[in-house]
Amino acid sequence: MSGVFQPSYNWTNEWRQFKKGDHESFRRIYDFFYDRLFHYGTKITNDDELVEDCIQELFIKLYTHRENLSDTKQLEFYLLKSLKLTIYQKLRKKSRVEDLNLSLDAFNLELEIESEEHVGIENKRIQLVKDTVQELTPSAREILYLKFYSNLSYKEIGELLGIQPDSAKKQVYRIISRLKEILADQFLELFSLHINIKSFLK
């Protein structure tokens, strides 16, 4: 289903139609964004069942309160933010921990690059890239994911993570600079195979 829509698809209009009670618009939004939401949710927690429950709860709330929802120009950001809040609330209730940082101690981002996709690039460099990503803080891994998988703006990333946009931007630049150092002249070769980072953030 998701392959039907181009990145420039007018989700703003689709959202407005949904708020007016259009069932087909609601179905299209659900079908297109479900996998994206699930993918993001499972980076926050490895409890797949909880993530599925949260997505269902989110869409039920959206449908129930659709007439009172605000307009949004970036639907993916709106849904990711809403899902993250829903997951946090569930985890807090489940663990009975007031400090969310205690119940959410990681962002599970693993860099997967198949061997046939990086012919000519030394395996030790690929492993170093993977190790570099794993050594990042959970917040930095989430920033990387949101920028290159969901293609959010730095302003949106900042709002989602509770940091300044400039801070998010600086962290991304530092990460990319480090990857360039590791891959040297093979950096562009690797990235050209994937168009952008999101293709191999699994």
C-alpha positions, 0 to 999 in steps of 0.5 A: 500500500505504501508504495502507491504514494509518492513523498509529495502526496498531499497528506494535508488534504487527506487528513482534512477529509478524514476529519470530515468523516471520510472513511477511505481517507482514514483507511489510506492514512492507516494503511500507509503509516502503520508500518512506519509507526511500527518500525519506529515504535520497535526502536523505542521498545522491543515489545512488539505487542505493546507497540501494536496495541499503542498504534491501535489505541492511537488510531482509535483515539484519532477516529473518535476525536477526529472532529476536534483534531488540528490541521497538520502539514507534516502528518508523519511527524504528528503521528510519530509524536503521538505514538511516542507519547502513547508508548511512553504512557503505556511503559510508565503505567506498566513499569510504574516508574515516574522517570521515563528515562528509567523505563526507556534506556535505549533506542534500538538502531542497528545498521545492517548492510548486506555483503553483496551491497558493498563490494570493494568496501572492506568488511572491517570498515563496515564493521567500524561503521556499525560499531560507531552507530552502536556507540552513539547515545540513544538520543543520537541514534534516534536523531539519526533515525528520524532524520534519515528514515522519516526525513523530519526537519531539525525543528521537528526532531527537536520538538520530538526529543525535547532539544534545540533544533541546532543541537539535533543538527550538530549531532547529525553533522558529527555522526556523518563526519565520523562516518566519512572519516571511517569510509574515506573515499568509499563514503560516496560509494556506499551511500550511492548504493542506498540513495540515503541512509534510510535504506539501510536503517533496519 
